[in-house]
Amino acid sequence: MNKITIQDFFTKKEKGDPIVMVTAYDYVSARIADEAGVESILVGDSLSMVIQGNENTLPCTIEEMVYHTRIVKRGIKNAFLISDMPFLSYQTSDSEGIRNAGFLLKAGAEAVKLEGGREVAGLVRKLTEYGIPVMGHLGMTPQHVHSYGGYRLQGKTEQSRKHILEDAKILEESGVFAIVLEMVPMQLAKEITESLRVPTIGIGAGPFCDGQVLVFHDLLGLYPDFRPSFAKAYKELYVEGVKGIQEFISEVKARKFPDEGHSFKAREQK
């Protein structure tokens, strides 16, 4: 696979070739996703939950996102790298948003993702004017979890559906190159996808988006505390990891490990 660029997002939408995106948070997870052939990697502020053990994404800081972006970049050869703008890294002022987005690009990101619609349109325009590609995020936006009263399906009412659809068009006009749609009815995701020139990436938004994204720990069964109903685990590595360490414990207790094959011998003296 050749290096994926921002132009490939538009080409894939035109050709109907689904875009595959996975989150990653360190060198190893990035390398696994990249070698598997994932086309885009997102350094998600979900690291607050799956890496740091927090209840939501809100505690994540821009300094942490810069750090994780830097180490994820080292594991990538071909995938397009996007980094989340964490809570309060862009809401206080456009100038701070531009500055923080710049820090993420300096760390190796090729684009940034931010949550919201019409309220962030002005910042999106400024970022793109400064050459910083922006991915939008609509529907269930995790940084608004307290406003929603939890992780809940959005776009269920006609008013909400219309608002999200309008926001998608506003974001497109503002210059985003793609939009993540999270936890919205698949009919709404289909309507948005068909109405936009830019591709949509779904997560809990049904099969009609131009691409799909899942959290690394969800799709590999690495996060035992919570698994969204829309996430499919293709492996159960948490369970396998526990079993592997239990085998290690058993062999150490039985003095089976280390054996000669995992030990060093002194050279014979001549």
Buried (B, 14 or more C-beta within 10 A) or exposed (E): EEEBEBEBBBEBBEEEEBBBBBBBBBBEBBBBBBBEEBBBBBBBBBBBBBBEEBEBBBBBBBEBBBBBBBBBBEBBEBBBBBBBBBBBBBBEEBEBBBEBBBBBBEBBBBBBBBBBBEEBBEBBBBBBEEEBBBBBBBBBBBBEBEEBEEBEBBBEEEEBBEBBBEBBBBBBEBBBBBBBBBBBBBEBBBBBBEEBEBBBBBBBBBEBBBBBBBBBBBBBBBBEEEBBEBBEBEEBBBEEEEEEEEEEEEEEEEEEBEEEEEEEEEEEEE
